[in-house]
Amino acid sequence: MENGEEKFTKCREDAEKYYKMLTTVWCPYLQDSVHFNVEGFEHLLFKSWNKNRTQIEQYTRLRLLRFAPEIISKSHTLQEYDERSILVRQKINSRWERRMKNVQYYIFVAIIKSVRLKIVVKEIEGGNKFFYSLYPSWRIEEQTNGNKKKVFYSGNPEED
């Protein structure tokens, strides 16, 4: 039987191998291809640049990754949309710079095996649409009094 660390390592290796095989998926709602680039995979592991997600959060996202292409390719309805101007790290002339750019987030929701998943597709001004994140739309936490409570993610697509 595998212990938790071995299970996580295997899940991460399998997910990374699978992700590298993905290139683009046609999204009927966007009428455009959604690319699977390194930024999307890194966002599954990091909350923001140089800030890791917890191991259980990474494991959950990596385990659900196989559903992303299917959900994107079958999405005919947009559930959420967000647009904002943020500082974006970009490599320009061989060095990393932060520039203010308009960023659009397209969020699709699907229920698969009783789990409600959110898929985030991101578009940075002047670039392609790309897979950015996926996460279960809710989780259940037990309170100190024994009651169960649904806890939703922050609603900020840049961090979720």
HUQUI-V114141 format. One record per residue. PSI is psi in whole degrees, -180 to 180 (none if undefined). Layout:
BEGIN
psi
PSI
PSI
END
This chain:
BEGIN
psi
136
144
175
-41
-43
-40
-44
-46
-44
-43
-43
-44
-44
-43
-41
-41
-45
-45
-39
-24
-22
141
-73
157
136
130
117
-36
-47
-16
43
162
143
123
151
98
179
-30
-37
-44
-42
-35
-24
-26
-27
138
-43
179
124
22
103
150
163
158
-40
-36
-43
-46
-45
-48
-43
-37
-34
-8
-36
-18
-18
-53
-39
-45
-45
-44
-16
2
116
-5
136
128
-35
153
139
141
135
160
122
163
126
133
125
146
116
125
49
17
154
131
156
124
147
123
152
132
135
139
126
124
124
144
139
150
118
124
49
12
127
115
144
134
129
126
130
144
117
136
124
6
-177
160
137
152
131
-38
163
148
154
139
-16
164
159
129
142
129
169
-28
4
-13
153
144
135
133
124
157
171
-28
-1
104
-23
-32
-33
none
END
